[in-house]
Amino acid sequence: MSLRVAYVSIINPKSLRAHVHNSLKTSEALQSSGAEVTFLHPGTCPSDLEDVLTSHRVNTRFAFKFCNAVEAEELMTPGRFKRAIAYLRMYVAMWGHLSRHADEYDCLYYRHHVLVPLALMWRLLKHKPAIFECHYVYLYKYFSQALTRLSVHSARGVVFITDALRRHYGVSKVKSIVAPCHAAENALLPDQDVSSLRRELNLPTDAKLLCYTGTLGATIQGISYEVETMVKVLADLPEEYQSLIIGDKNNSEYLIKLARESGVESRVIIRPWSDRAAVYKYLCASDILLMPRVGVAPGSSPSKMFDYLAVGKPIVAAMTPPVSEVLFDGQNALLVDADKPKEWASAIKKLERDGALMSRITENAKRDSLKYTWANRGKRIKWLVLGLLEDRRSGSVLRRLARYALDSCLGLLGSIKIRLFGTRSAVVLAYHSVGESPWIHAVSPEVFREQMLWLKNNAEVVTLDKLQNNNQRRRKPLVAITFDDGYKDWVDNTLPILNDFGFKATFFISTDFRSVTSLPQEDLTVIAPVEVVALNTSGQEIGSHGHTHVDLSTCDDGTFESEIRESKKILEMLTGHQVKRMSYPKGRYASKRFEKLSEAGYVAAFAGHGSVKSGDAIFALSRVPVYKNYDANLFAKRFYRTLINTLR
């Protein structure tokens, strides 16, 4: 499914600020993921646009559209009246383009809260989704705070840079994702050793360098970056330690003054920020990387953190909720209380004493940096948008409202009847993938965890053995969890969550174990035999899903026999246990072949989709499919709606 994105922005393209880099690299990442991106700007096209893109290392080109109405600098001009006129010109010009070319775009994407009027008109007049990328909680600018909150809650989907930010705004995990705003760029890592780098950069070769790179002043909200930590920490460290600070020297006077007053002026080196390639050289030439606290706001996720991870140097950072989502104390960094200066020196000395600790956090940091790439960011955003578009196409607004009302009524009725009279009925849930794919059957890990929490509180999760032998009326209905196909994310995402709740599930696996082409779902990796063994070792039940995932209702008798027997044989060889159950690929079966399943040694078989019914044939048991958009609320309604039709 193609995706056409209008990325609406008011950045100054010539700036080297992090938000400009982020906007251009996100557009490139979306383009590289297969989307068609048009970058819409209210100003004029820079004559050196190619040089600008090259300076930001944008290698995959996307389309630009400049409205020639107002430059980014004019939107920051002093005087409210002049600024209001500039914004009005911007809105008119950009809406004129969006209105005329609406058929060329599937969605609108923006990250500046002042663009929310365009997003609202886009949704209301063009009936297409707007996606907002949220970076801030404005603490003192109340008008900006209101516009940001409006952007978050009016958008069809939201991209948050931290989970703390998502929790702050209370947005459903179904309509949002967390995608950090920066990524490590391993291509910038120099191939020189530390000694040659220090000679090139004119740094002391015999000192132990503590390095910081970034802003020396304050955030756009007036919050200090607390770079003075780089000076204060030297008082508690031996003379060989020096602080290397890379940033805007125009804002460094207070650091020089503090160093002079503290008697460590000769141990503080301040260099101007030039470009990211040079910054990577400074980082690689250092011994330890320090990251002072950048406020405690939910969106305070320093971009330097991802560069630090990539360079293979130990990190000591101030502990804040957003930072703790990426850096983990003792694993890929040491985290300290920023309000206790002596903790910084203590952490640095600990690294010096414990070589094994330093090696471990360095190796883990480099490994973790591979998660945070621009390509992964673009892919996650694309998945979110495609999922929202798929949900939008699933029916008209009235049909969706009617479905919601029916689910609510039947869900409430089912819940009341179970609490009053109990039930002998049970539910078998049919999952496929637990991951961030746009596929309708892929449930995100966050939503899957919410669903498991709801089941723990409202149902009794059991194995298929216990569920099939159930004949007692219960106040809490029995439920079994099953998965079809065979994807790697079962081990990476599903198993840890099941283990957290103590749940056992049944995994129906196609045993061809070929590339994803044998199970053609976008961006999913097929499970490997060794991972099947891991599932079995953890106590999960393994079942058959055929050998090559063919339709068992239409194939010839020879293929049918081969599919059910070959898969059973392979799985039993891998697990060392009898494989007793199977599920039909695509949920389709032929009743005339039930006898062959019994002869092959199966005791039950499950179809794909349909309500749970008492009296089902043991080789045609129904299940309830779980889809991508089932948050905990909708999940509960569908669960009870299923049971109300099967109470006995």
C-alpha positions in Angstrom: 0.0 0.0 0.0 1.5 3.3 -1.1 1.7 6.3 1.3 1.8 9.9 0.2 2.8 12.3 3.0 2.7 16.1 3.1 5.4 17.1 5.7 4.4 20.6 6.7 7.2 22.6 8.3 8.4 26.2 9.1 12.0 25.4 9.8 14.9 27.6 8.6 16.5 25.1 6.2 19.9 26.7 6.5 20.1 26.3 10.2 22.2 23.5 11.7 19.9 23.3 14.8 18.8 19.8 15.9 15.1 20.4 15.1 16.1 21.2 11.5 18.2 18.1 11.2 15.4 16.0 12.7 12.8 17.3 10.3 14.9 16.7 7.2 16.2 13.3 8.4 12.7 12.2 9.3 11.4 13.1 5.9 14.3 11.2 4.3 13.6 8.2 6.5 9.9 8.2 5.5 11.0 8.4 1.8 13.4 5.6 2.3 10.8 3.4 3.9 8.7 3.5 0.7 6.5 6.6 1.4 6.3 9.5 -1.0 7.2 12.7 0.9 6.6 16.3 -0.1 8.2 18.8 2.2 5.9 21.8 2.2 7.5 25.1 3.4 6.0 28.7 3.4 9.2 30.4 2.3 11.4 30.5 -0.8 13.7 27.8 -2.0 17.3 28.3 -0.9 19.6 28.7 -3.9 22.0 26.2 -2.2 19.3 23.7 -1.3 21.5 20.8 -2.4 24.4 22.0 -0.2 21.9 22.3 2.7 20.8 18.7 2.3 24.3 17.5 2.0 25.3 19.3 5.2 22.6 17.4 6.9 23.6 14.1 5.2 20.3 13.7 3.4 21.2 11.0 0.9 17.7 10.0 -0.3 15.9 12.9 -2.0 12.3 13.8 -1.4 10.1 16.4 -3.1 10.1 20.0 -1.9 7.3 22.6 -2.4 8.0 26.2 -1.4 5.0 28.6 -1.2 7.1 31.8 -1.6 5.0 33.6 1.0 6.9 34.1 4.3 10.4 33.2 5.5 11.1 31.4 8.8 12.8 34.5 10.2 9.7 36.6 9.7 7.7 34.3 11.9 10.1 35.2 14.8 10.1 38.9 14.1 9.6 41.2 17.2 6.2 42.8 17.5 2.9 40.9 17.9 1.2 42.6 15.0 3.9 42.0 12.5 4.2 38.4 13.6 0.4 37.9 13.3 0.5 39.2 9.8 3.4 36.9 8.9 1.5 33.9 10.3 -1.7 34.8 8.4 0.3 35.0 5.1 1.8 31.6 6.0 -1.6 30.0 6.7 -3.2 31.4 3.5 -0.3 30.3 1.3 0.1 26.8 2.7 -3.6 26.0 2.9 -3.9 27.2 -0.7 -1.4 24.5 -1.8 -3.0 21.8 0.4 -6.4 22.6 -0.8 -5.5 22.5 -4.5 -3.3 19.4 -4.2 -5.3 17.4 -1.6 -5.7 14.5 -3.9 -1.9 14.1 -4.1 -1.6 13.4 -0.3 -2.9 10.7 2.0 -2.0 12.5 5.2 -0.5 15.7 6.7 2.5 15.4 9.1 3.7 18.3 11.2 5.7 18.9 14.4 5.3 22.7 15.0 2.2 23.4 17.2 1.5 26.7 15.4 0.5 24.6 12.4 -2.5 23.1 14.1 -5.0 25.4 12.3 -3.9 23.8 9.0 -4.2 20.4 10.5 -7.7 21.1 11.7 -8.8 22.4 8.3 -7.2 19.4 6.7 -9.2 17.0 8.8 -12.5 18.8 8.8 -12.6 19.9 5.1 -10.5 17.2 3.4 -11.4 14.3 5.7 -7.9 13.0 5.8 -5.7 12.2 8.8 -3.2 14.7 10.3 -0.2 13.3 12.3 1.4 15.4 15.0 5.0 14.8 16.2 5.1 16.0 19.8 8.3 17.1 21.4 7.4 19.5 24.3 5.4 20.2 27.3 5.5 24.0 27.4 5.9 25.1 31.1 5.6 28.8 30.9 4.3 29.7 27.4 0.6 29.1 28.0 -0.5 29.8 24.5 2.0 27.4 23.1 0.9 24.9 25.8 -2.7 25.2 24.7 -1.8 24.8 21.0 0.3 21.7 21.7 -2.4 20.1 23.7 -4.9 20.9 20.9 -2.5 19.4 18.4 -2.1 16.2 20.4 -5.8 15.6 21.0 -7.1 16.7 17.6 -4.6 14.7 15.6 -5.6 11.3 14.1 -2.2 9.9 15.2 0.6 11.2 17.4 4.4 10.5 17.3 5.9 11.1 20.8 9.6 11.3 21.3 9.4 9.8 24.8 6.9 7.5 26.6 6.9 10.0 29.5 5.5 12.5 27.0 2.7 10.1 25.9 1.8 9.4 29.5 1.7 13.1 30.3 -0.9 13.7 27.5 -2.8 10.5 28.2 -3.1 9.4 24.6 -4.2 5.9 23.6 -1.4 3.6 22.5 -3.5 2.6 19.6 -3.3 6.0 18.0 0.3 6.8 18.9 3.8 5.5 18.9 7.1 6.5 20.7 9.9 7.3 18.3 12.9 9.1 19.7 13.7 12.3 17.9 17.3 11.5 17.0 19.4 8.6 15.8 23.0 7.6 15.9 24.9 8.1 12.7 27.5 5.4 12.6 28.8 6.6 9.2 30.3 9.6 11.0 32.5 7.4 13.2 36.2 8.2 12.4 38.5 5.3 11.7 41.5 6.9 13.6 42.7 5.8 17.0 42.5 8.0 20.1 46.1 9.3 19.9 45.8 10.4 16.3 42.5 12.1 16.9 43.9 14.0 19.9 46.9 15.2 17.8 44.5 16.3 15.0 42.2 18.1 17.4 45.1 19.6 19.4 44.0 17.9 22.6 46.2 16.8 25.5 47.4 13.3 24.9 48.1 12.3 28.5 44.9 13.6 30.1 41.7 11.7 30.9 39.0 13.7 29.0 35.4 14.1 30.1 33.4 15.3 27.2 30.1 17.1 26.7 28.7 18.3 23.4 25.7 20.5 22.8 24.0 23.7 23.9 25.8 25.7 26.6 22.9 28.1 27.4 19.3 27.1 28.0 16.5 25.2 26.2 13.9 27.1 24.2 11.8 27.1 27.4 14.5 28.8 29.4 15.7 25.7 31.3 19.4 25.4 32.0 21.3 22.5 30.4 23.3 22.4 33.7 26.6 22.3 31.8 28.3 23.7 34.9 28.4 20.1 36.1 31.3 19.7 33.7 33.3 22.2 35.8 32.0 21.3 39.3 32.9 17.6 38.9 36.6 18.4 38.5 37.0 19.5 42.2 36.4 15.9 43.3 38.7 14.2 40.7 42.4 13.8 40.3 44.5 16.4 38.4 44.7 14.2 35.2 41.0 14.6 34.5 40.0 17.5 32.2 36.6 18.6 30.9 36.2 19.0 27.1 33.1 21.1 26.3 32.0 21.5 22.7 29.3 24.1 22.1 28.6 27.7 21.3 31.5 29.7 22.8 29.3 32.9 22.9 27.5 31.3 25.8 30.5 30.0 27.6 31.5 33.0 29.7 29.7 31.7 32.8 31.6 28.4 32.5 35.0 30.2 32.3 34.1 32.3 35.3 33.0 29.3 37.3 36.2 27.4 36.4 38.3 30.4 37.5 36.5 30.7 40.8 36.8 26.9 41.4 40.5 26.9 40.6 40.2 24.5 37.7 40.4 26.9 34.7 43.5 25.1 33.3 41.6 21.8 33.3 38.6 23.1 31.2 38.7 23.1 27.4 35.9 24.8 25.5 35.8 24.4 21.7 33.2 25.8 19.3 30.6 23.5 17.7 31.3 23.2 14.0 29.6 20.2 12.4 28.5 16.7 13.4 31.5 15.0 11.8 33.8 17.0 14.0 31.7 16.4 17.1 32.0 12.6 16.5 35.8 13.0 16.4 35.8 14.8 19.8 33.6 12.1 21.3 35.8 9.4 20.0 38.9 11.2 21.3 37.5 11.3 24.9 37.6 8.8 27.7 34.1 9.3 29.3 31.0 11.1 28.0 29.0 13.2 30.5 25.4 14.2 30.0 24.2 16.7 32.5 20.5 17.1 33.2 18.4 18.9 30.5 15.4 19.7 32.7 13.0 17.0 33.9 10.1 17.8 31.5 8.6 14.6 29.8 10.0 15.6 26.4 13.5 16.3 27.6 15.3 13.6 25.5 18.7 15.0 24.6 19.7 14.3 21.0 23.3 13.9 22.1 22.3 10.7 24.0 22.0 8.7 20.7 25.4 10.0 19.5 27.0 9.0 22.8 25.6 5.5 22.5 27.3 5.0 19.1 30.9 6.0 19.8 31.8 3.2 22.1 32.7 5.3 25.2 31.3 4.9 28.7 28.5 7.3 29.5 27.6 9.0 32.8 24.2 10.8 32.7 21.8 12.6 34.9 18.8 10.4 35.7 15.5 11.7 34.4 12.4 9.8 33.3 13.0 10.4 29.5 16.7 9.5 29.7 15.9 6.3 31.7 13.8 5.1 28.7 17.1 4.8 26.7 19.9 4.6 29.2 19.8 1.9 31.9 22.0 2.1 35.0 24.7 -0.4 35.0 23.8 -1.8 31.6 24.6 0.8 28.9 25.5 3.8 31.2 25.8 4.9 34.8 23.0 7.2 35.9 23.4 9.6 38.8 21.3 12.1 40.7 22.0 15.4 39.1 21.4 17.3 42.4 24.3 15.4 44.1 27.6 16.6 42.5 29.7 14.1 44.3 27.8 11.3 42.6 29.3 12.3 39.3 32.8 12.0 40.6 32.0 8.7 42.3 30.6 7.2 39.1 33.7 8.3 37.1 36.0 6.8 39.7 33.9 3.6 39.7 34.5 3.2 35.9 38.2 3.7 36.5 38.3 1.0 39.1 36.1 -1.6 37.4 37.3 -2.4 33.9 34.7 -5.1 33.5 31.9 -2.6 34.2 33.3 -0.2 31.7 33.6 -2.8 29.0 30.1 -4.1 29.6 28.3 -0.7 29.4 30.4 0.3 26.4 29.5 -2.9 24.4 25.8 -2.6 25.4 25.7 1.0 24.4 27.0 0.3 20.9 24.6 -2.6 20.6 21.7 -0.5 21.8 22.6 2.3 19.3 21.6 0.0 16.5 17.9 0.3 17.6 17.9 4.0 17.1 18.4 4.6 13.4 16.7 7.0 11.1 15.6 4.0 9.0 13.8 2.5 12.0 12.2 5.8 12.9 10.8 6.3 9.4 9.5 2.7 9.3 7.7 3.1 12.7 6.1 6.3 11.6 5.0 4.8 8.3 3.5 1.8 10.1 1.5 4.1 12.4 0.1 6.1 9.4 -0.7 3.0 7.4 -2.5 1.5 10.3 -4.6 4.7 10.8 -5.4 4.8 7.1 -6.4 1.1 7.1 -8.7 1.8 10.0 -10.2 4.8 8.3 -11.0 2.7 5.2 -12.7 0.0 7.2 -16.1 1.8 6.9 -17.9 5.0 7.0 -18.1 7.1 10.1 -21.7 6.0 10.7 -20.9 2.4 10.3 -18.0 2.7 12.8 -20.3 4.5 15.2 -22.9 1.8 14.8 -20.4 -0.9 15.4 -19.1 0.9 18.5 -22.6 1.3 19.9 -23.4 -2.4 19.2 -20.2 -3.5 20.8 -20.9 -1.4 23.9 -24.4 -2.6 24.4 -23.7 -6.3 23.8 -20.5 -6.1 25.8 -22.3 -4.5 28.8 -25.1 -7.1 28.6 -22.6 -10.0 28.4 -20.6 -8.7 31.3 -23.8 -8.4 33.5 -25.0 -11.9 32.6 -21.7 -13.5 33.4 -21.5 -11.7 36.8 -25.0 -12.7 37.7 -25.2 -16.3 36.3 -21.7 -17.3 35.4 -20.9 -19.2 32.2 -19.6 -22.5 30.9 -18.5 -20.9 27.6 -14.9 -20.1 26.9 -13.0 -17.9 24.5 -10.0 -18.9 22.3 -8.2 -15.8 21.2 -6.4 -15.9 17.8 -3.3 -13.6 17.5 -0.7 -13.5 14.8 2.0 -10.9 15.5 3.0 -8.8 18.5 5.0 -6.0 16.9 4.8 -2.6 15.2 3.9 -3.8 11.7 1.1 -2.0 9.8 -0.5 -5.4 9.2 -4.1 -5.5 10.6 -3.2 -8.6 12.6 -0.1 -7.1 14.3 -0.8 -5.9 17.8 1.8 -3.6 19.3 3.6 -4.8 22.5 2.1 -2.0 24.5 -1.5 -2.9 23.5 -0.8 -6.6 24.0 0.4 -5.9 27.5 -2.8 -3.9 28.2 -4.9 -6.8 26.9 -3.1 -9.3 29.1 -3.6 -7.1 32.1 -7.3 -7.0 31.4 -7.5 -10.8 31.1 -5.7 -11.2 34.4 -8.3 -9.1 36.1 -11.4 -10.3 34.3 -10.9 -13.9 33.1 -9.0 -17.0 33.9 -6.3 -17.7 31.3 -5.8 -21.5 30.9 -4.2 -24.0 28.5 -6.2 -25.5 25.7 -6.2 -28.9 27.6 -8.0 -27.3 30.5 -10.3 -25.2 28.3 -11.5 -28.2 26.2 -12.3 -30.2 29.4 -14.2 -27.3 31.0 -17.8 -28.2 32.0 -18.3 -26.0 35.0 -20.2 -22.7 35.3 -17.8 -19.9 36.3 -18.0 -16.2 37.3 -14.8 -15.6 35.4 -14.8 -17.1 31.9 -12.0 -19.3 30.7 -9.8 -18.0 27.9 -7.0 -19.6 25.9 -4.4 -17.6 23.9 -3.2 -18.8 20.5 -1.0 -17.5 17.8 -0.8 -18.4 14.1 1.9 -18.5 11.4 5.3 -18.2 13.1 7.0 -14.9 13.6 10.3 -13.9 15.3 8.5 -11.3 17.4 6.9 -14.2 19.4 10.2 -14.6 21.1 11.3 -11.0 21.1 8.0 -9.4 22.2 5.3 -11.9 23.1 7.1 -14.4 25.3 8.4 -11.8 27.8 4.9 -10.3 28.3 3.3 -13.8 28.7 6.0 -14.6 31.3 5.4 -11.4 33.2 1.7 -12.5 33.7 2.5 -16.2 34.1 0.3 -17.1 31.1 0.7 -20.1 28.8 -0.3 -19.9 25.1 -0.4 -22.2 22.1 1.8 -21.3 19.1 0.6 -22.8 15.8 3.7 -22.8 13.5 4.2 -23.3 9.8 7.3 -25.3 9.6 8.8 -24.4 6.2 10.9 -21.7 8.0 11.6 -19.9 4.7 11.9 -16.2 4.2 9.0 -14.0 4.8 7.8 -14.7 1.3 6.3 -18.0 2.6 4.1 -15.9 4.9 3.8 -12.6 2.9 3.3 -10.1 5.7 5.1 -6.7 5.4 8.1 -6.2 7.7 7.8 -9.5 9.6 10.5 -12.1 10.0 9.6 -15.8 10.1 10.5 -17.7 13.3 13.6 -19.9 13.2 13.8 -23.5 14.5 16.0 -22.5 17.4 13.4 -20.0 18.5 10.7 -22.7 18.4 12.8 -24.6 20.8 13.0 -21.5 23.0 9.2 -21.3 23.1 8.9 -24.9 24.0 11.5 -24.7 26.7 9.7 -21.8 28.3 6.6 -24.1 28.8 4.5 -22.8 25.9 2.5 -25.3 23.8 3.6 -25.8 20.2 1.0 -26.7 17.5 1.0 -27.2 13.8 -0.1 -24.7 11.2 0.7 -26.9 8.2 4.1 -27.1 6.6 4.0 -24.5 3.8 0.9 -22.5 4.8 -1.3 -23.6 1.9 -5.1 -23.6 2.0 -6.0 -27.1 3.4 -9.6 -26.8 2.3 -8.8 -26.8 -1.5 -5.6 -28.8 -1.8 -5.5 -32.4 -3.1 -5.5 -35.3 -0.7 -1.7 -36.0 -1.1 -0.8 -32.4 -0.3 -3.2 -32.4 2.7 -1.5 -35.6 4.1 1.9 -34.2 3.5 1.1 -30.8 5.1 -0.3 -32.2 8.4 2.2 -35.0 8.8 5.4 -33.2 7.8 4.7 -30.2 10.1 3.9 -32.5 13.0 7.0 -34.6 12.5 9.3 -31.5 12.3 7.8 -29.9 15.4 7.9 -33.1 17.5 11.6 -33.5 16.5 12.4 -29.9 17.6 10.4 -30.0 20.9 10.6 -33.6 22.0 6.8 -33.4 22.7 3.8 -34.8 21.0 2.0 -32.2 18.8 -1.7 -32.7 19.5 -3.4 -29.7 17.9 -3.3 -27.7 14.8 -4.9 -24.6 13.3 -5.9 -24.3 9.7 -3.9 -21.8 7.5 -6.3 -19.0 6.6 -8.9 -20.5 8.9 -10.3 -22.8 6.2 -11.1 -26.5 6.5 -12.9 -29.4 4.8 -15.1 -31.5 7.1 -14.6 -34.6 5.0 -10.9 -34.7 6.0 -11.5 -34.7 9.8 -10.8 -38.4 9.9 -7.3 -37.9 8.4 -6.4 -35.5 11.2 -7.4 -38.1 13.8 -5.3 -40.8 12.0 -2.3 -38.4 12.0 -2.6 -38.1 15.8 -4.3 -34.8 16.3 -6.9 -34.4 19.0 -8.2 -30.9 18.0 -8.0 -28.4 15.2 -8.9 -24.7 15.1 -10.4 -22.6 12.4 -9.4 -19.0 11.9 -12.3 -16.6 12.5 -15.7 -16.9 14.0 -17.5 -16.8 17.4 -16.9 -19.5 20.0 -19.8 -21.9 19.9 -20.6 -24.8 22.2 -20.9 -28.1 20.4 -18.3 -27.3 17.8 -16.7 -30.4 16.2 -13.3 -30.9 17.8 -11.6 -30.5 14.4 -13.5 -27.3 13.6 -13.2 -25.3 16.8 -13.7 -21.5 16.4 -11.6 -18.7 17.7 -11.9 -14.9 18.1 -9.4 -12.9 16.1 -7.7 -10.0 17.7 -6.9 -7.0 15.5 -4.4 -4.1 15.6 -6.9 -1.5 16.8 -8.2 -3.4 19.8 -7.2 -1.3 22.7 -8.1 -2.6 26.2 -11.6 -0.9 26.0 -12.6 -2.3 22.6 -10.9 -5.7 23.5 -13.2 -6.0 26.6 -16.3 -5.2 24.5 -15.5 -7.7 21.8 -14.7 -10.3 24.5 -18.1 -10.0 26.2 -19.9 -9.6 22.9 -18.6 -13.0 22.0 -19.6 -14.6 25.2 -23.2 -13.3 25.1 -23.9 -15.4 22.0 -22.5 -18.5 23.6 -23.8 -18.5 27.2 -25.0 -21.9 28.4 
